[in-house]
Amino acid sequence: MTAMGVLFILMAAVIALRNLYFITTNFSLESALERYTNSEVTNEKFVVAMIIGGSILIWWGYFKKKEDFGPPDEHERRRFSY
């Protein structure tokens, strides 16, 4: 999950930088920041959602329950004996 979270955040950064570059070449920086705060659903809002989702995936990857790799029980012995 951690790797997927890093990929989400990396892609969000690429999209945000691309949007910032294309918008600031045509408009001002204030109009670019206004797209993050207006009430319309825009690509910039998906960037924020991807960063939040990536952060959750990274958190899940670090703090999920660790599996117990102790001795196999009755069902595992039966399943792995060929």
C-alpha positions as CSV (number, residue, x, y, z in Angstrom):
1,M,0.0,0.0,0.0
2,T,2.9,2.3,0.7
3,A,4.2,2.1,-2.9
4,M,0.7,2.8,-4.3
5,G,0.4,5.9,-2.0
6,V,3.7,7.2,-3.2
7,L,2.6,6.8,-6.8
8,F,-0.7,8.6,-6.1
9,I,1.2,11.6,-4.5
10,L,3.8,11.6,-7.3
11,M,1.1,11.7,-10.0
12,A,-0.8,14.4,-8.1
13,A,2.4,16.5,-8.0
14,V,2.9,16.0,-11.8
15,I,-0.7,17.0,-12.5
16,A,-0.5,20.0,-10.2
17,L,2.7,21.2,-11.8
18,R,1.3,20.7,-15.3
19,N,-1.9,22.6,-14.5
20,L,0.1,25.4,-12.7
21,Y,2.4,25.7,-15.8
22,F,-0.4,25.8,-18.4
23,I,-2.6,28.1,-16.4
24,T,0.0,30.6,-15.4
25,T,1.2,30.9,-19.0
26,N,-2.3,32.0,-20.0
27,F,-3.6,33.6,-16.8
28,S,-2.3,34.9,-13.5
29,L,-1.3,32.9,-10.4
30,E,-4.4,34.3,-8.6
31,S,-6.7,32.6,-11.1
32,A,-4.8,29.4,-10.7
33,L,-5.2,29.5,-7.0
34,E,-8.9,30.4,-7.4
35,R,-9.5,27.1,-9.2
36,Y,-8.5,25.3,-5.9
37,T,-11.0,27.2,-3.9
38,N,-14.1,27.7,-6.1
39,S,-17.2,25.6,-5.9
40,E,-16.8,23.9,-9.2
41,V,-15.4,20.4,-9.7
42,T,-12.0,20.9,-11.4
43,N,-8.9,19.0,-12.0
44,E,-7.2,20.7,-9.2
45,K,-9.7,19.3,-6.7
46,F,-8.8,15.8,-7.9
47,V,-5.2,16.6,-7.2
48,V,-6.1,17.4,-3.6
49,A,-8.1,14.2,-3.4
50,M,-5.2,12.2,-4.8
51,I,-2.9,13.6,-2.2
52,I,-5.3,12.8,0.6
53,G,-5.8,9.3,-0.8
54,G,-2.1,8.7,-1.2
55,S,-1.5,9.8,2.3
56,I,-4.1,7.3,3.6
57,L,-2.5,4.6,1.5
58,I,0.9,5.4,3.0
59,W,-0.5,5.4,6.5
60,W,-2.3,2.1,5.8
61,G,0.9,0.6,4.5
62,Y,2.9,1.6,7.6
63,F,0.4,0.8,10.3
64,K,-1.6,-2.2,9.0
65,K,-1.7,-5.3,11.2
66,K,1.4,-7.4,10.8
67,E,0.8,-11.0,9.8
68,D,1.8,-13.8,12.1
69,F,4.3,-16.1,10.5
70,G,4.4,-18.6,13.3
71,P,4.2,-22.3,12.9
72,P,1.5,-23.5,10.5
73,D,-1.8,-24.7,12.0
74,E,-3.7,-27.8,11.0
75,H,-5.3,-26.2,7.9
76,E,-2.1,-24.7,6.6
77,R,-0.3,-28.0,6.9
78,R,-3.0,-29.7,4.9
79,R,-3.0,-27.0,2.2
80,F,0.7,-26.9,1.7
81,S,1.4,-30.6,1.7
82,Y,1.4,-31.8,-1.8
